[in-house]
Amino acid sequence: MYKRQTHVAVASAAQGSRLVHVSSDAVFSGKEVEYDESAPPDPLYRYGAAKAAAETAVAAVDPAAAVVRTSLIVGGGCGQHEVLTRDLITGRVQGALFTDMIRTPVHVDDLASALLELAANDYRGILNVAGPEAINRYDLGVLIARRYGLDPSLIPVTTLADSGMRLAPEVRLITGRAVSLLRTRLRGVREFMGTAP
């Protein structure tokens, strides 16, 4: 993954193009819980390590690039967590949602608007673009189920601790800098999931 991003950064720099690279809160272990733009990556697993390596490569090749760290992307019914919730409820897949894995979800439209803003300005370096509201994956699944007229009681539930999976339990991206910089309003998950689809 990071090699591909390096090639993109090299090509972008060669053309004098503006680069906005999208990264992830997976670069963090959750040890510190809250992370601003100055927080150094400390990933727990391979995907997060690849994202961290891509950030480093992009910054080295194109220091003028914006590197956007974001969280769970939801909205429009096609987000990974939305699809997973529906599949768990209908029995299409096996698994469960965690009550102790907390993130700061962002609506796909808000993220897209923020990226377009960044493409048109000269912000350089890391910027956290996520929602202002932390929520665990199970409670997010409940909101998704209600939004799409499904029964939340059918969502299988467990804890990350009981699953034995090595994932960050709680990662909250601090977005004060993005709020002050961008015109795009980053909505909380209960706001945008509380409206009809």
Steps between C-alpha positions, in 0.01 A plus 500: 500500500768752597694430177191583297452824693867586449456464123192723512690763702796492260271537198305779668814691594641458148186654353482774761158371604334543836500175700250421774579160647236316705625306800327338796471491877631142462848652535435517877499233770243670723748524786454878521126493404495860371723598207569836341708570190829488693447141620757255359365175353524185711295244304405161639445306178607477138241730343578778745874452444450527123297820547772646724768411246297664223471820707877508544563436131259771385647757739854418388424524128258794513526709819228732364243217496208486741474171691147443628448259787140388523291245687207272417333629183121459496202639311307416188456139608822382338746550785680187614339512845155558351536198272641288784213592733236406244681175417525404867132568559393296198746219574695541176824511697620371835649725765400766749536870575722614786375710791854598602641613164447876472557732205393844371300426181474750217229530236630424152358827365673705772831326432465550124424871545799540730730328249380728221569803719849375574565434131433868437712648781864480605474318833798271545556216742264290708137598563247295696164494322247295697174544683481682834319215674654178631292183488563128533447269206196329651318825576582619149347177370183571699472845340552346156236232561242753613576728206429220253200354683678190630475339844802601713438208737618266223851647500747249648705674768828432679809682623833550334660365817306173470567465127877468545557729201795739518332829409502844658215521751446876504631762258356851502630740237512860624363722223534854635744599229270377221201676656689830504647454151213359293161638399362145498313419819597160638176358637462263792389146426173527694410806296545350157384149592187641665358624171305293250708337223 
